[in-house]
């Protein structure tokens, strides 16, 4: 989705299924177009000319409008910096306040990407955002017709690949326009405070759960969290803290296994949330989660000072992650010792 919003792939080519005839036609056209825009052709379009500030902003807007993965809060700044452009979570937070949520597809809804594609796909989404003036349309793209082509739907007539203007959404439970969005904001917030800075995805979290104050339960692995859950030790209001999960500690693995357990606790009526210096891709779902916390515990970040029972506050509405601990006590706290390095014993 983001690559298409940046104009780096053919229009309406992101989500057609493999092995379909239109997918094969798009693949062939992509190779032909690549030859045309490569050196020594007459229409040379190197990547460094296409990835500029406006393309990066378009990618961010697409990410927010689709309720996309929190992983891209790491990926997109890295892509931008490779192109000599500096963006950070503050930029995503500001854009999120202005960009409406136009899709309900996993992980912020029950539908999958195929349902979004059938409803109109990226052409319908892009056309809606362009109509509202929310995308830069003057960017250089791989398509001859420029960004206007990306609001068009691909189709096959015989062996010919043709494009026509995108239609309105065929399923408004999955895909909408800016006049009637699912939410007025893009659902990705910067949270910061005495515990550092992090990302909180609000798009699937009920507003009455976007502020959680509860005692901390501290863990150093997701396996330990699952064990405590199975033993009934988390049957209470709790903010589960999983630290030493950042890039310096262990490479920042996915923590997807936490979501089902925490969702069960939430469904039982407990007020629960997650605070971690790790990542969960888009799968934080309906459970409040402040993730990618930095500085990470391995680097001595304040998350390494938290002890079991500390009262914590996570608030997406005010953008806060705070330890509700006496400041004098907090300043005397020792940094937790990192767990022993774990060896990979695979093949």
DASUL-V283211 format. One record per residue. N is the residue number from 0. RES is the residue in three letters. PHI is phi in degrees with one decimal (NA if undefined). OMEGA is omega in degrees with one decimal (* if undefined). NEAR is the number of other ideal C-beta (glycine too) atoms within 12 Angstrom. Layout:
BEGIN
n->N res->RES phi->PHI omega->OMEGA near->NEAR
n->N res->RES phi->PHI omega->OMEGA near->NEAR
END
This chain:
BEGIN
n->0 res->UNK phi->NA omega->-177.6 near->38
n->1 res->UNK phi->-65.9 omega->179.3 near->32
n->2 res->UNK phi->-64.0 omega->177.5 near->31
n->3 res->UNK phi->-68.0 omega->178.1 near->38
n->4 res->UNK phi->-64.2 omega->177.5 near->44
n->5 res->UNK phi->-87.6 omega->179.8 near->40
n->6 res->UNK phi->76.1 omega->-175.5 near->41
n->7 res->UNK phi->-99.2 omega->174.5 near->37
n->8 res->UNK phi->-140.7 omega->-178.3 near->30
n->9 res->UNK phi->-62.2 omega->176.3 near->37
n->10 res->UNK phi->-57.0 omega->176.7 near->42
n->11 res->UNK phi->52.5 omega->-179.5 near->40
n->12 res->UNK phi->-117.6 omega->-173.1 near->38
n->13 res->UNK phi->-73.3 omega->-162.0 near->30
n->14 res->UNK phi->-122.3 omega->173.1 near->35
n->15 res->UNK phi->-70.4 omega->-174.0 near->33
n->16 res->UNK phi->-67.6 omega->173.2 near->18
n->17 res->UNK phi->-58.3 omega->175.9 near->12
n->18 res->UNK phi->72.5 omega->173.6 near->9
n->19 res->UNK phi->-82.6 omega->-178.6 near->18
n->20 res->UNK phi->-63.8 omega->-179.6 near->20
n->21 res->UNK phi->-70.1 omega->175.7 near->29
n->22 res->UNK phi->-62.8 omega->179.3 near->23
n->23 res->UNK phi->-63.3 omega->178.8 near->19
n->24 res->UNK phi->-65.9 omega->177.9 near->26
n->25 res->UNK phi->-65.4 omega->178.0 near->31
n->26 res->UNK phi->-62.1 omega->178.8 near->21
n->27 res->UNK phi->-62.7 omega->-179.3 near->20
n->28 res->UNK phi->-63.9 omega->179.5 near->30
n->29 res->UNK phi->-63.1 omega->179.2 near->28
n->30 res->UNK phi->-65.8 omega->178.0 near->16
n->31 res->UNK phi->-61.2 omega->-179.4 near->18
n->32 res->UNK phi->-67.6 omega->178.3 near->27
n->33 res->UNK phi->-60.3 omega->178.3 near->22
n->34 res->UNK phi->-63.2 omega->-177.7 near->18
n->35 res->UNK phi->-64.0 omega->-174.1 near->20
n->36 res->UNK phi->-98.5 omega->178.9 near->27
n->37 res->UNK phi->-93.6 omega->174.1 near->17
n->38 res->UNK phi->-62.0 omega->9.5 near->12
n->39 res->UNK phi->-102.0 omega->-178.5 near->9
n->40 res->UNK phi->-67.8 omega->-179.3 near->14
n->41 res->UNK phi->-83.3 omega->-175.5 near->11
n->42 res->UNK phi->-125.8 omega->-174.6 near->19
n->43 res->UNK phi->-66.1 omega->-179.2 near->18
n->44 res->UNK phi->-132.3 omega->-178.9 near->26
n->45 res->UNK phi->-67.4 omega->-177.0 near->18
n->46 res->UNK phi->-55.2 omega->-177.7 near->23
n->47 res->UNK phi->-64.3 omega->177.3 near->15
n->48 res->UNK phi->-85.0 omega->-176.9 near->18
n->49 res->UNK phi->-88.3 omega->-176.4 near->29
n->50 res->UNK phi->-87.8 omega->177.3 near->32
n->51 res->UNK phi->-121.0 omega->-176.4 near->26
n->52 res->UNK phi->-59.1 omega->-177.3 near->21
n->53 res->UNK phi->-67.8 omega->177.8 near->25
n->54 res->UNK phi->-64.9 omega->178.2 near->38
n->55 res->UNK phi->-63.3 omega->178.6 near->39
n->56 res->UNK phi->-63.4 omega->177.0 near->33
n->57 res->UNK phi->-58.0 omega->178.4 near->42
n->58 res->UNK phi->-60.9 omega->179.6 near->42
n->59 res->UNK phi->-63.4 omega->-179.9 near->44
n->60 res->UNK phi->-65.4 omega->176.5 near->43
n->61 res->UNK phi->-61.9 omega->178.3 near->40
n->62 res->UNK phi->-58.6 omega->-177.0 near->47
n->63 res->UNK phi->-73.2 omega->-178.8 near->48
n->64 res->UNK phi->-65.9 omega->-179.7 near->48
n->65 res->UNK phi->-101.9 omega->-178.8 near->49
n->66 res->UNK phi->62.2 omega->-171.0 near->44
n->67 res->UNK phi->-70.8 omega->-171.4 near->40
n->68 res->UNK phi->-65.6 omega->174.2 near->36
n->69 res->UNK phi->-66.1 omega->174.6 near->45
n->70 res->UNK phi->-54.1 omega->-176.4 near->29
n->71 res->UNK phi->-73.1 omega->170.6 near->36
n->72 res->UNK phi->-67.6 omega->172.9 near->45
n->73 res->UNK phi->-97.4 omega->-175.1 near->29
n->74 res->UNK phi->-64.1 omega->-172.3 near->25
n->75 res->UNK phi->-65.5 omega->174.2 near->41
n->76 res->UNK phi->-59.8 omega->178.6 near->26
n->77 res->UNK phi->-68.0 omega->176.6 near->18
n->78 res->UNK phi->-60.7 omega->-178.9 near->28
n->79 res->UNK phi->-60.9 omega->-177.5 near->30
n->80 res->UNK phi->-67.8 omega->174.3 near->16
n->81 res->UNK phi->-62.9 omega->178.2 near->16
n->82 res->UNK phi->-96.3 omega->178.6 near->25
n->83 res->UNK phi->80.3 omega->-177.5 near->13
n->84 res->UNK phi->-119.1 omega->-178.2 near->24
n->85 res->UNK phi->-103.6 omega->168.4 near->16
n->86 res->UNK phi->-130.3 omega->176.8 near->30
n->87 res->UNK phi->-146.4 omega->-174.8 near->25
n->88 res->UNK phi->-64.8 omega->176.8 near->32
n->89 res->UNK phi->-62.3 omega->178.5 near->22
n->90 res->UNK phi->-65.6 omega->178.2 near->28
n->91 res->UNK phi->-61.8 omega->-180.0 near->39
n->92 res->UNK phi->-64.1 omega->179.7 near->31
n->93 res->UNK phi->-66.5 omega->177.5 near->22
n->94 res->UNK phi->-62.7 omega->-179.0 near->33
n->95 res->UNK phi->-60.1 omega->179.1 near->36
n->96 res->UNK phi->-70.6 omega->-175.1 near->22
n->97 res->UNK phi->-108.7 omega->-174.6 near->24
n->98 res->UNK phi->-100.0 omega->-179.4 near->42
n->99 res->UNK phi->-79.4 omega->176.2 near->31
n->100 res->UNK phi->-85.5 omega->-173.7 near->40
n->101 res->UNK phi->-110.1 omega->179.7 near->48
n->102 res->UNK phi->-127.1 omega->169.7 near->49
n->103 res->UNK phi->-126.1 omega->178.0 near->31
n->104 res->UNK phi->-136.2 omega->-176.2 near->37
n->105 res->UNK phi->-50.4 omega->12.9 near->24
n->106 res->UNK phi->-96.1 omega->177.4 near->32
n->107 res->UNK phi->-105.9 omega->176.2 near->36
n->108 res->UNK phi->-168.9 omega->-175.8 near->30
n->109 res->UNK phi->-80.3 omega->-177.8 near->16
n->110 res->UNK phi->-70.5 omega->176.1 near->24
n->111 res->UNK phi->-103.0 omega->-174.2 near->19
n->112 res->UNK phi->-66.7 omega->177.1 near->29
n->113 res->UNK phi->-64.3 omega->177.6 near->18
n->114 res->UNK phi->-66.1 omega->176.8 near->24
n->115 res->UNK phi->-64.7 omega->178.9 near->37
n->116 res->UNK phi->-61.6 omega->179.4 near->33
n->117 res->UNK phi->-68.4 omega->179.7 near->23
n->118 res->UNK phi->-72.7 omega->-179.0 near->34
n->119 res->UNK phi->148.2 omega->174.5 near->32
n->120 res->UNK phi->65.9 omega->-177.3 near->42
n->121 res->UNK phi->-62.9 omega->177.5 near->46
n->122 res->UNK phi->-57.3 omega->178.9 near->40
n->123 res->UNK phi->-66.2 omega->178.1 near->38
n->124 res->UNK phi->-62.5 omega->-177.6 near->52
n->125 res->UNK phi->-64.3 omega->178.8 near->43
n->126 res->UNK phi->-60.4 omega->179.8 near->34
n->127 res->UNK phi->-66.3 omega->179.9 near->38
n->128 res->UNK phi->-67.7 omega->177.8 near->42
n->129 res->UNK phi->-65.9 omega->179.7 near->33
n->130 res->UNK phi->-59.9 omega->179.7 near->20
n->131 res->UNK phi->-86.8 omega->179.1 near->23
n->132 res->UNK phi->72.0 omega->-174.2 near->13
n->133 res->UNK phi->-102.1 omega->178.0 near->29
n->134 res->UNK phi->-125.2 omega->172.7 near->37
n->135 res->UNK phi->-77.0 omega->-177.8 near->28
n->136 res->UNK phi->-97.3 omega->-177.6 near->28
n->137 res->UNK phi->-101.4 omega->178.8 near->17
n->138 res->UNK phi->-93.3 omega->173.5 near->30
n->139 res->UNK phi->-77.5 omega->-178.3 near->28
n->140 res->UNK phi->-127.8 omega->175.9 near->39
n->141 res->UNK phi->-75.1 omega->-179.0 near->38
n->142 res->UNK phi->-86.8 omega->-176.5 near->33
n->143 res->UNK phi->-59.0 omega->-175.4 near->21
n->144 res->UNK phi->-82.4 omega->179.9 near->18
n->145 res->UNK phi->78.5 omega->-172.7 near->21
n->146 res->UNK phi->-68.3 omega->178.0 near->32
n->147 res->UNK phi->-59.1 omega->180.0 near->23
n->148 res->UNK phi->-64.8 omega->-172.4 near->33
n->149 res->UNK phi->-79.6 omega->171.6 near->44
n->150 res->UNK phi->-95.4 omega->-178.3 near->34
n->151 res->UNK phi->-119.4 omega->-178.0 near->31
n->152 res->UNK phi->-94.7 omega->176.7 near->33
n->153 res->UNK phi->-83.3 omega->175.1 near->37
n->154 res->UNK phi->-154.5 omega->176.9 near->24
n->155 res->UNK phi->-107.3 omega->168.5 near->22
n->156 res->UNK phi->-124.8 omega->-170.2 near->13
n->157 res->UNK phi->67.3 omega->176.2 near->9
n->158 res->UNK phi->-102.0 omega->-175.3 near->12
n->159 res->UNK phi->-88.2 omega->175.1 near->14
n->160 res->UNK phi->-92.1 omega->-175.7 near->29
n->161 res->UNK phi->-122.4 omega->178.7 near->20
n->162 res->UNK phi->-129.2 omega->173.9 near->28
n->163 res->UNK phi->-142.8 omega->-175.9 near->18
n->164 res->UNK phi->-57.4 omega->-179.5 near->23
n->165 res->UNK phi->-61.7 omega->176.5 near->32
n->166 res->UNK phi->-92.9 omega->174.4 near->22
n->167 res->UNK phi->-66.6 omega->-178.0 near->21
n->168 res->UNK phi->-57.0 omega->176.9 near->32
n->169 res->UNK phi->-88.3 omega->179.9 near->19
n->170 res->UNK phi->-150.6 omega->-174.6 near->23
n->171 res->UNK phi->-76.9 omega->171.8 near->23
n->172 res->UNK phi->-78.3 omega->-178.2 near->19
n->173 res->UNK phi->-116.0 omega->-172.8 near->32
n->174 res->UNK phi->-139.9 omega->-178.4 near->42
n->175 res->UNK phi->-129.4 omega->176.0 near->34
n->176 res->UNK phi->-111.5 omega->-173.9 near->29
n->177 res->UNK phi->-73.2 omega->179.4 near->30
n->178 res->UNK phi->-78.4 omega->-178.9 near->15
n->179 res->UNK phi->-143.7 omega->-176.0 near->18
n->180 res->UNK phi->-75.9 omega->173.4 near->31
n->181 res->UNK phi->-70.8 omega->174.9 near->31
n->182 res->UNK phi->-143.5 omega->179.0 near->32
n->183 res->UNK phi->-79.6 omega->179.9 near->22
n->184 res->UNK phi->-125.1 omega->-175.3 near->29
n->185 res->UNK phi->-81.5 omega->169.6 near->39
n->186 res->UNK phi->76.8 omega->173.1 near->44
n->187 res->UNK phi->-129.4 omega->-172.0 near->49
n->188 res->UNK phi->-117.7 omega->169.2 near->41
n->189 res->UNK phi->-84.7 omega->173.3 near->35
n->190 res->UNK phi->-118.9 omega->-176.8 near->42
n->191 res->UNK phi->-155.3 omega->-179.1 near->29
n->192 res->UNK phi->162.8 omega->-175.7 near->26
n->193 res->UNK phi->-67.2 omega->179.7 near->29
n->194 res->UNK phi->-101.5 omega->177.7 near->38
n->195 res->UNK phi->110.9 omega->-179.9 near->35
n->196 res->UNK phi->-126.9 omega->179.0 near->31
n->197 res->UNK phi->-157.7 omega->179.2 near->48
n->198 res->UNK phi->-113.2 omega->179.8 near->47
n->199 res->UNK phi->-130.2 omega->179.0 near->46
n->200 res->UNK phi->-94.6 omega->-173.7 near->48
n->201 res->UNK phi->-96.0 omega->-166.9 near->41
n->202 res->UNK phi->-61.9 omega->179.9 near->43
n->203 res->UNK phi->-113.9 omega->-176.4 near->37
n->204 res->UNK phi->-100.9 omega->177.0 near->36
n->205 res->UNK phi->-58.4 omega->-174.6 near->18
n->206 res->UNK phi->-60.0 omega->-178.8 near->18
n->207 res->UNK phi->-72.8 omega->176.4 near->13
n->208 res->UNK phi->-112.7 omega->-177.6 near->33
n->209 res->UNK phi->-81.1 omega->168.8 near->32
n->210 res->UNK phi->-125.8 omega->179.8 near->29
n->211 res->UNK phi->-128.0 omega->169.4 near->40
n->212 res->UNK phi->-118.9 omega->-176.4 near->25
n->213 res->UNK phi->-163.6 omega->177.3 near->30
n->214 res->UNK phi->-70.2 omega->179.7 near->28
n->215 res->UNK phi->-83.5 omega->166.4 near->38
n->216 res->UNK phi->-124.0 omega->-168.1 near->37
n->217 res->UNK phi->-100.5 omega->179.5 near->31
n->218 res->UNK phi->-137.2 omega->178.8 near->36
n->219 res->UNK phi->-114.1 omega->174.3 near->33
n->220 res->UNK phi->-146.7 omega->175.8 near->26
n->221 res->UNK phi->-71.6 omega->175.2 near->32
n->222 res->UNK phi->-61.3 omega->179.0 near->20
n->223 res->UNK phi->-66.2 omega->177.3 near->27
n->224 res->UNK phi->-63.7 omega->-179.0 near->36
n->225 res->UNK phi->-61.9 omega->178.6 near->24
n->226 res->UNK phi->-62.8 omega->178.8 near->17
n->227 res->UNK phi->-64.9 omega->177.9 near->28
n->228 res->UNK phi->-62.0 omega->-178.6 near->30
n->229 res->UNK phi->-65.1 omega->179.3 near->17
n->230 res->UNK phi->-83.8 omega->179.1 near->13
n->231 res->UNK phi->78.4 omega->-176.3 near->14
n->232 res->UNK phi->-80.2 omega->-178.9 near->19
n->233 res->UNK phi->-111.5 omega->179.5 near->34
n->234 res->UNK phi->-79.9 omega->-176.5 near->20
n->235 res->UNK phi->-172.5 omega->169.2 near->21
n->236 res->UNK phi->-65.1 omega->-173.4 near->24
n->237 res->UNK phi->-160.7 omega->166.8 near->38
n->238 res->UNK phi->-108.0 omega->-179.0 near->45
n->239 res->UNK phi->-80.7 omega->179.5 near->50
n->240 res->UNK phi->-106.1 omega->177.6 near->50
n->241 res->UNK phi->-120.5 omega->-173.8 near->47
n->242 res->UNK phi->-117.4 omega->-172.3 near->48
n->243 res->UNK phi->59.9 omega->178.5 near->40
n->244 res->UNK phi->-120.9 omega->-177.5 near->43
n->245 res->UNK phi->-85.3 omega->-176.2 near->34
n->246 res->UNK phi->-62.3 omega->179.4 near->22
n->247 res->UNK phi->-72.7 omega->-175.2 near->22
n->248 res->UNK phi->-79.9 omega->-174.4 near->33
n->249 res->UNK phi->-148.6 omega->178.1 near->29
n->250 res->UNK phi->87.3 omega->175.0 near->17
n->251 res->UNK phi->63.3 omega->179.3 near->27
n->252 res->UNK phi->-71.6 omega->174.2 near->25
n->253 res->UNK phi->-66.2 omega->178.8 near->24
n->254 res->UNK phi->-116.4 omega->-175.6 near->41
n->255 res->UNK phi->-57.9 omega->-174.3 near->27
n->256 res->UNK phi->-66.4 omega->-179.0 near->24
n->257 res->UNK phi->-76.3 omega->-172.0 near->41
n->258 res->UNK phi->-59.7 omega->-179.1 near->35
n->259 res->UNK phi->-59.6 omega->-179.0 near->23
n->260 res->UNK phi->-64.3 omega->-179.4 near->36
n->261 res->UNK phi->-67.4 omega->177.4 near->42
n->262 res->UNK phi->-64.7 omega->177.0 near->27
n->263 res->UNK phi->-62.7 omega->178.5 near->21
n->264 res->UNK phi->-60.7 omega->179.7 near->36
n->265 res->UNK phi->-63.8 omega->179.5 near->33
n->266 res->UNK phi->-66.6 omega->175.9 near->17
n->267 res->UNK phi->-76.8 omega->177.9 near->18
n->268 res->UNK phi->105.3 omega->179.5 near->12
n->269 res->UNK phi->-80.0 omega->174.7 near->28
n->270 res->UNK phi->-93.2 omega->-173.8 near->28
n->271 res->UNK phi->-128.4 omega->176.1 near->40
n->272 res->UNK phi->-157.1 omega->178.9 near->44
n->273 res->UNK phi->-122.8 omega->173.4 near->53
n->274 res->UNK phi->-130.0 omega->-176.0 near->54
n->275 res->UNK phi->-152.3 omega->171.2 near->52
n->276 res->UNK phi->-90.2 omega->174.6 near->44
n->277 res->UNK phi->-93.6 omega->-178.0 near->47
n->278 res->UNK phi->-133.1 omega->-178.5 near->39
n->279 res->UNK phi->-136.1 omega->-177.9 near->42
n->280 res->UNK phi->52.3 omega->178.7 near->29
n->281 res->UNK phi->-93.6 omega->-165.2 near->33
n->282 res->UNK phi->-91.4 omega->174.6 near->28
n->283 res->UNK phi->-64.3 omega->172.0 near->47
n->284 res->UNK phi->56.7 omega->-171.8 near->34
n->285 res->UNK phi->-83.1 omega->-178.5 near->31
n->286 res->UNK phi->-88.9 omega->176.8 near->42
n->287 res->UNK phi->-56.8 omega->-175.9 near->48
n->288 res->UNK phi->-148.6 omega->171.2 near->50
n->289 res->UNK phi->-102.0 omega->-171.2 near->50
n->290 res->UNK phi->-124.0 omega->-177.8 near->51
n->291 res->UNK phi->58.9 omega->-175.8 near->45
n->292 res->UNK phi->-58.8 omega->176.7 near->47
n->293 res->UNK phi->-138.5 omega->-3.1 near->38
n->294 res->UNK phi->-60.0 omega->-178.8 near->25
n->295 res->UNK phi->-74.4 omega->-177.1 near->35
n->296 res->UNK phi->-59.9 omega->-177.6 near->38
n->297 res->UNK phi->-60.0 omega->-179.6 near->29
n->298 res->UNK phi->-94.0 omega->179.4 near->21
n->299 res->UNK phi->83.5 omega->178.9 near->24
n->300 res->UNK phi->-63.6 omega->-175.5 near->34
n->301 res->UNK phi->-60.9 omega->176.5 near->34
n->302 res->UNK phi->-60.2 omega->179.1 near->47
n->303 res->UNK phi->-76.3 omega->178.7 near->34
n->304 res->UNK phi->-93.2 omega->-174.7 near->29
n->305 res->UNK phi->-66.5 omega->175.6 near->41
n->306 res->UNK phi->-120.4 omega->176.2 near->24
n->307 res->UNK phi->-52.2 omega->177.4 near->19
n->308 res->UNK phi->93.4 omega->176.1 near->18
n->309 res->UNK phi->-58.8 omega->173.3 near->30
n->310 res->UNK phi->-78.3 omega->179.8 near->24
n->311 res->UNK phi->-124.1 omega->173.5 near->44
n->312 res->UNK phi->-127.5 omega->171.2 near->32
n->313 res->UNK phi->-121.3 omega->-175.7 near->48
n->314 res->UNK phi->-134.7 omega->177.5 near->32
n->315 res->UNK phi->-75.5 omega->-176.6 near->37
n->316 res->UNK phi->-64.5 omega->179.2 near->20
n->317 res->UNK phi->-107.5 omega->177.3 near->17
n->318 res->UNK phi->67.4 omega->-173.5 near->29
n->319 res->UNK phi->-121.3 omega->162.5 near->29
n->320 res->UNK phi->-133.9 omega->-171.1 near->45
n->321 res->UNK phi->-131.1 omega->167.7 near->32
n->322 res->UNK phi->-93.1 omega->-178.3 near->36
n->323 res->UNK phi->-89.1 omega->-176.5 near->26
n->324 res->UNK phi->-121.1 omega->177.8 near->24
n->325 res->UNK phi->-50.7 omega->-176.1 near->13
n->326 res->UNK phi->-55.1 omega->179.9 near->13
n->327 res->UNK phi->-66.2 omega->176.7 near->8
n->328 res->UNK phi->-64.7 omega->-178.4 near->15
n->329 res->UNK phi->-60.5 omega->-177.3 near->23
n->330 res->UNK phi->-68.0 omega->179.5 near->14
n->331 res->UNK phi->-83.8 omega->-176.2 near->12
n->332 res->UNK phi->-62.2 omega->173.4 near->21
n->333 res->UNK phi->-84.9 omega->174.4 near->13
n->334 res->UNK phi->-73.0 omega->-179.2 near->23
n->335 res->UNK phi->-61.4 omega->178.2 near->26
n->336 res->UNK phi->-75.2 omega->178.5 near->13
n->337 res->UNK phi->-61.2 omega->177.6 near->23
n->338 res->UNK phi->-66.9 omega->178.9 near->21
n->339 res->UNK phi->-60.7 omega->179.4 near->11
n->340 res->UNK phi->-60.8 omega->-179.4 near->13
n->341 res->UNK phi->-100.2 omega->-179.0 near->17
n->342 res->UNK phi->-90.1 omega->174.6 near->7
n->343 res->UNK phi->-87.2 omega->-176.0 near->9
n->344 res->UNK phi->-108.1 omega->-179.6 near->5
n->345 res->UNK phi->-74.9 omega->-178.5 near->5
n->346 res->UNK phi->-68.3 omega->* near->3
END
